[in-house]
């Protein structure tokens, strides 16, 4: 859905990284700005900045609470690395409670445990379902078995991933 507009998305990200400031392109009349209608649909955006093969920065939210273009510019606002990086853009179009651990292989995962939380993109962790959930708990800085407790909230999400090199 969004991949057909990859060149527009690339320009937005390039400008944000070059200027190191938030791009104010969201106006009431988005057609005037040549923003595709799809960009006005609600979506979550989660960005990972990869430098020298390592993730050095993450920004955004998997929660779907605002139009894609606003979520994208909001996530870019917090990025500090701007040169010689690979930008991994994850566009989240659906999020729902985790009902069965079997779903994890093809979806991203969110765990919330009190004030702690962590996000795992579909391609981020390998291994069994239990290994993935344990790794996510470590990422959230909670004990590995926390996902088994009733207090742990687990969600899965679907996303479209694009990569850009700047």
C-alpha positions as CSV (number, residue, x, y, z in Angstrom):
1,X,0.0,0.0,0.0
2,X,2.6,2.6,1.0
3,X,5.4,1.0,-1.0
4,X,4.1,2.5,-4.2
5,X,4.9,5.9,-2.7
6,X,8.5,5.0,-1.7
7,X,10.1,7.9,-3.6
8,X,7.9,10.4,-1.8
9,X,8.6,8.8,1.6
10,X,12.3,8.8,0.8
11,X,12.2,12.6,0.0
12,X,10.5,13.3,3.3
13,X,13.0,11.2,5.3
14,X,16.0,12.7,3.3
15,X,14.7,16.3,4.1
16,X,14.2,15.5,7.7
17,X,17.7,14.0,8.1
18,X,19.3,16.9,6.1
19,X,17.6,19.6,8.1
20,X,17.5,17.8,11.5
21,X,14.2,19.4,12.2
22,X,10.5,18.4,11.9
23,X,9.0,18.9,8.5
24,X,5.8,20.8,8.6
25,X,4.0,19.4,5.6
26,X,0.7,18.4,7.1
27,X,-1.9,21.1,6.2
28,X,-5.7,21.0,6.0
29,X,-5.5,20.8,2.2
30,X,-3.1,17.9,1.7
31,X,-3.8,17.8,-2.1
32,X,-2.1,21.2,-2.4
33,X,1.0,19.6,-0.9
34,X,0.8,16.6,-3.3
35,X,0.5,14.2,-0.4
36,X,-1.1,10.9,-1.5
37,X,-4.5,10.2,0.1
38,X,-3.0,7.1,1.6
39,X,-0.7,9.3,3.8
40,X,-3.8,10.6,5.5
41,X,-4.9,7.1,6.7
42,X,-4.1,6.3,10.3
43,X,-0.9,4.2,10.8
44,X,1.8,3.6,13.3
45,X,5.4,4.4,12.3
46,X,8.5,2.8,13.9
47,X,11.9,3.8,12.6
48,X,15.2,2.2,13.2
49,X,18.5,3.9,12.3
50,X,21.2,1.4,11.3
51,X,24.8,2.6,11.2
52,X,27.8,0.3,10.5
53,X,25.4,-2.7,10.7
54,X,24.1,-1.8,14.2
55,X,20.8,-0.3,15.3
56,X,21.9,3.0,16.9
57,X,18.5,4.7,17.3
58,X,14.8,3.9,17.3
59,X,11.8,6.2,17.2
60,X,8.1,6.1,16.8
61,X,5.1,4.1,17.9
62,X,3.4,1.0,16.7
63,X,0.1,2.4,18.0
64,X,-2.3,3.6,15.3
65,X,-3.5,7.0,16.6
66,X,-2.7,9.5,13.8
67,X,-2.4,9.9,10.1
68,X,0.7,8.2,8.6
69,X,2.3,11.5,7.5
70,X,2.0,13.0,11.0
71,X,3.3,9.7,12.6
72,X,6.2,9.8,10.2
73,X,7.2,13.4,10.8
74,X,6.7,12.9,14.6
75,X,9.1,9.9,14.6
76,X,11.6,11.7,12.4
77,X,11.6,14.6,14.9
78,X,13.5,12.5,17.4
79,X,16.2,11.2,15.1
80,X,19.7,12.5,15.7
81,X,21.8,10.4,13.3
82,X,21.6,11.9,9.9
83,X,24.6,10.9,7.8
84,X,25.7,7.5,6.3
85,X,22.8,5.6,7.8
86,X,20.3,3.1,6.7
87,X,16.7,4.0,7.7
88,X,14.4,1.1,8.3
89,X,10.8,2.4,8.2
90,X,8.1,0.1,9.6
91,X,4.5,1.2,8.8
92,X,2.1,-0.4,11.2
93,X,-1.4,-0.9,9.7
94,X,-3.0,-3.2,12.2
95,X,-2.4,-4.0,15.9
96,X,-4.4,-6.4,18.1
97,X,-4.2,-8.4,21.3
98,X,-2.1,-11.5,21.1
99,X,-4.4,-14.5,21.3
100,X,-2.1,-17.3,20.3
101,X,1.7,-17.4,20.5
102,X,1.6,-19.1,17.1
103,X,0.9,-15.8,15.4
104,X,4.3,-14.3,16.4
105,X,6.3,-15.7,13.5
106,X,4.7,-13.4,10.9
107,X,3.9,-10.4,13.1
108,X,5.6,-7.9,15.2
109,X,5.1,-8.0,18.9
110,X,4.6,-5.5,21.8
111,X,4.8,-6.4,25.5
112,X,3.7,-4.0,28.2
113,X,4.4,-4.9,31.8
114,X,3.6,-2.1,34.3
115,X,5.7,0.9,33.2
116,X,7.9,-1.3,31.0
117,X,7.4,-2.0,27.3
118,X,9.3,-3.2,24.3
119,X,8.7,-3.7,20.6
120,X,9.9,-6.5,18.4
121,X,9.6,-6.1,14.6
122,X,8.6,-9.3,12.7
123,X,12.2,-9.8,11.5
124,X,14.0,-8.8,14.7
125,X,14.2,-12.0,16.7
126,X,14.8,-15.6,15.6
127,X,14.1,-18.8,17.4
128,X,11.1,-20.5,19.0
129,X,8.1,-18.5,20.3
130,X,9.4,-18.8,23.8
131,X,12.8,-17.6,22.9
132,X,11.3,-14.6,21.1
133,X,9.1,-13.7,24.1
134,X,12.0,-14.1,26.5
135,X,14.2,-11.8,24.3
136,X,11.4,-9.2,24.2
137,X,11.2,-9.3,28.0
138,X,15.0,-8.7,28.2
139,X,14.6,-5.8,25.8
140,X,11.9,-4.3,28.1
141,X,14.3,-4.8,31.0
142,X,11.9,-7.2,32.8
143,X,12.5,-10.8,33.9
144,X,12.3,-13.3,31.0
145,X,9.1,-15.1,32.3
146,X,7.1,-11.8,32.6
147,X,5.3,-12.6,29.4
148,X,3.7,-15.6,31.1
149,X,2.1,-13.5,33.8
150,X,-1.5,-12.1,33.6
151,X,-0.1,-8.6,34.2
152,X,1.7,-8.7,30.9
153,X,-0.2,-7.3,28.0
154,X,0.9,-8.7,24.6
155,X,-0.1,-7.3,21.2
156,X,0.8,-8.4,17.7
157,X,1.0,-6.1,14.7
158,X,1.3,-6.2,10.9
159,X,3.7,-3.9,9.2
160,X,5.2,-2.9,5.9
161,X,8.9,-2.4,6.0
162,X,11.0,-0.2,3.7
163,X,14.7,0.5,3.8
164,X,16.5,3.7,2.7
165,X,20.2,4.5,2.6
166,X,21.4,8.1,3.1
